[in-house]
Amino acid sequence: MTTSAELLGDEVAEVRDAVHEATRGVTERFDRAYFLDCVHSHKFPDEMWAAMAEQGLLGLGVPEEYGGAGGGLVEVTAAMEALSMAGVPMATFLLTTFARETILRHGNDEQKTRFVAPTATGDEKMCFAITEPNAGTNSWRIETTALPNDAGNYVLNGQKVFISAADASDRMMVVCRSTKRSEVEDRRAGMAIVVVDLDSPGIELQHLDIAVEIADQQFAVFFTDVEVPAENLIGEPDQAFRYMFDALNPERMLTAAWAIGIGDFALDKAVAYTKERAPFGKPIGSYQALQHPMARVKARLDAARVMMYTAARVFDAGGDAGYLANAAKLLGSEAGTDACDVAIQAHGGYAFDREFDVMTLWPLARVLRNIPINNEMVLNYIGEHVLGLPRSY
């Protein structure tokens, strides 16, 4: 059996193995059954979140001077992978960790102390809002505005959609416009990032009935004359296009970790089942019709894993991880979905019995081919920015 060191190299493997061991300290107490109970009761997994804080997982990637455990995206990616491998992917962990990356890189010391430090201890959660109903994948078309008022603050108006854990979070990082879209010539101009307290007057949450069994609820969020203090602006007004990808590239890597981990979880279930199931006298796992798809998806999951950790390592070193992060998201989401499909096929009719908890996995992986950016746009990015082909859209 290939070791993590052979797959990823000694340095990354050592970090990954340590984080996985720490994560098991949480997932062995708060397992898939606990997670599904939270899903079905529409309850945020507060006990699990507290355990993650106690285990130091929430502080991964945060410097020690801000209450964190240090490390970088390699550590955070490893934690997200391990959670998903246990069948308990936490969208809030993904959102909080990549949202605060922008603050760590572009915020001032006061903002890091006020916004990042409480997330490292688990005292606060931060969600992320960029998607809008009329913009979708095209973030440059967003129309939510944070315009200056006479008091020197900003007034936020607009709407966001598909916002995970907005009800359970204390703050929200909002990508918006500090100059209206109609007033800029360059589509990238006029963008801003603000942090909003979710108990501020003028914020309305509308629950969305999303057909994915995940503990983090989804919402449309409406902002009506929400006053945001000037000190909640991250970096400079109108310059957020330079900051966005310090959050979005980590988001791609963490999405890959989610997809790959769920793929591993599904494949493990398929392997275990096909070793035991023997309606014709020998285990069905010996049949090439099942063995080959499982072998193929194992290879694809590991290939995506190598790309994901390479992206995280390059990002932590200050390099350009754009292609690597996007490729990891593409490969991971496709392999993860196919691993779930293989598990469904291996279980036959029992895959559709909730007691076996197989069909429930497929949406957890399949949704990641559409979010946070659809795979077609990832391919467009690779075609244009990596291969140098003409823009296709």
Number of C-alpha atoms within 10 A of each C-alpha: 4 6 10 16 14 10 14 18 12 13 9 19 19 14 14 24 17 13 25 19 12 17 23 17 14 22 22 10 12 18 16 18 12 15 22 20 13 18 18 11 9 14 15 19 19 12 13 19 21 16 19 22 19 14 17 19 25 26 28 25 24 25 18 14 11 21 17 21 19 15 16 18 25 26 26 28 28 28 31 29 29 29 25 24 24 21 24 26 26 19 20 22 24 24 25 23 29 25 26 26 24 22 24 21 14 18 20 14 13 10 18 20 15 13 23 29 22 19 25 27 22 19 12 16 25 29 29 26 23 22 24 22 12 14 14 16 18 12 18 18 17 24 23 24 25 29 21 17 12 6 9 12 17 23 19 26 20 18 23 26 21 22 25 22 22 26 18 19 18 17 22 22 25 23 25 31 28 26 20 17 20 8 10 11 9 9 14 17 21 22 29 26 28 25 25 22 19 20 11 13 12 14 19 16 17 14 16 14 9 11 10 17 18 24 24 24 24 20 21 20 19 19 20 14 17 20 22 22 17 16 15 19 23 23 20 15 18 17 18 25 18 15 20 18 16 22 19 20 23 28 24 28 36 31 32 36 33 34 37 35 28 32 34 26 23 29 27 16 19 26 19 11 17 20 13 12 15 13 8 7 7 13 14 20 21 13 11 11 11 18 17 13 17 22 14 13 22 19 12 20 25 19 16 25 25 16 23 30 26 20 28 28 18 17 22 16 12 9 11 13 23 23 17 22 28 29 24 30 35 26 23 34 31 24 29 35 26 24 33 29 23 22 29 24 17 26 19 10 9 15 19 14 13 10 8 12 17 23 20 20 24 23 15 24 30 20 16 24 23 14 15 18 21 15 20 12 17 18 15 17 20 18 15 14 14 12 10 10 12 10 10 9 5
